[in-house]
């Protein structure tokens, strides 16, 4: 368990314990450990994702952005292929690179469930 997870679990335990101890809250003190565990399990991935501490090279969003930047530059520099006409290659590369970069960026954002590096 990371130090961030421990801090989060401690904060959740403190909040739940003090809430259950209030006279206006109808809760059983014996339920505190189960409540702490359930809340911590549900909240931890959300909090960790918000910290986003992943190394840049493990980020799908970063690779999507790199593809969106590099492929149009290669096309502008005249990267050629013997398989197809240079103009077709450039147009195809730009179109595919831009589409792939955008799709990879969206995929990376939607699939991210935990902070980078965890």
C-alpha positions in Angstrom: 0.0 0.0 0.0 1.5 3.4 -1.0 1.9 6.3 1.4 -0.9 8.1 -0.5 -3.2 5.2 0.0 -2.4 5.0 3.7 -3.1 8.8 4.1 -6.4 8.4 2.2 -7.5 5.4 4.3 -6.6 7.3 7.5 -8.6 10.3 6.4 -11.6 8.1 5.5 -11.4 6.3 8.8 -11.2 9.5 10.8 -14.1 11.0 9.0 -16.3 7.9 9.3 -15.4 7.4 13.0 -16.2 11.0 13.9 -19.4 10.9 12.0 -20.6 7.6 13.5 -19.8 9.0 17.0 -22.1 12.0 16.6 -25.4 11.7 18.5 -27.5 12.9 15.5 -26.2 10.0 13.3 -28.0 6.7 13.6 -25.1 4.3 12.9 -23.5 1.4 14.7 -19.9 1.9 15.8 -19.2 -1.8 14.9 -19.9 -0.9 11.3 -17.0 1.6 11.1 -14.3 -0.9 9.8 -16.5 -2.2 7.1 -17.5 1.3 6.1 -13.9 2.5 6.0 -12.9 -0.5 3.8 -15.8 0.0 1.4 -15.4 3.8 1.1 -11.6 3.6 0.7 -11.8 0.8 -1.9 -14.3 3.0 -4.0 -12.5 6.3 -3.5 -8.9 5.3 -3.9 -8.9 4.8 -7.7 -10.6 8.2 -8.2 -8.2 10.0 -6.0 -5.1 8.3 -7.5 -6.3 9.1 -11.0 -6.6 12.7 -10.0 -3.0 12.9 -9.0 -1.8 11.6 -12.4 1.8 10.8 -11.5 2.4 8.4 -14.4 5.7 8.7 -16.3 5.2 10.4 -19.7 6.2 7.3 -21.7 3.4 5.2 -20.2 0.7 7.7 -21.1 -1.6 6.8 -24.1 -2.6 10.4 -24.3 1.1 11.4 -24.7 1.6 8.9 -27.5 -1.5 10.0 -29.3 -0.3 13.6 -29.2 3.1 12.6 -30.4 1.6 10.8 -33.4 -0.6 13.8 -34.1 2.5 16.0 -34.2 5.1 13.7 -35.9 3.2 12.4 -38.9 2.2 15.8 -40.4 5.8 16.9 -40.0 7.1 13.8 -41.8 4.7 14.5 -44.6 5.8 18.1 -44.8 9.4 17.0 -45.0 8.6 14.9 -48.0 9.1 11.4 -46.5 8.6 9.1 -49.5 7.7 5.5 -50.3 8.2 3.4 -53.5 4.9 1.7 -52.9 2.6 4.7 -53.5 3.0 8.1 -55.0 4.6 10.6 -52.7 1.6 13.0 -52.7 -0.7 10.1 -51.9 1.6 8.9 -49.2 1.8 12.3 -47.5 -2.0 12.7 -47.7 -2.6 9.2 -46.4 0.0 9.5 -43.7 -1.4 12.8 -42.5 -5.0 11.5 -42.5 -4.1 8.2 -40.8 -1.8 9.9 -38.3 -4.2 12.5 -37.3 -7.0 10.0 -37.0 -4.8 7.6 -35.0 -3.5 10.3 -32.8 -7.0 11.5 -32.0 -8.3 8.0 -31.4 -5.3 7.1 -29.2 -5.8 10.3 -27.2 -9.5 9.5 -26.6 -8.7 5.9 -25.8 -6.0 6.9 -23.3 -8.3 9.3 -21.5 -11.2 7.0 -21.4 -9.2 3.9 -20.3 -7.2 5.7 -17.6 -8.3 4.3 -14.2 -5.3 5.0 -12.1 -2.5 7.6 -12.0 0.4 7.3 -14.3 3.1 5.1 -12.8 0.9 3.0 -10.6 
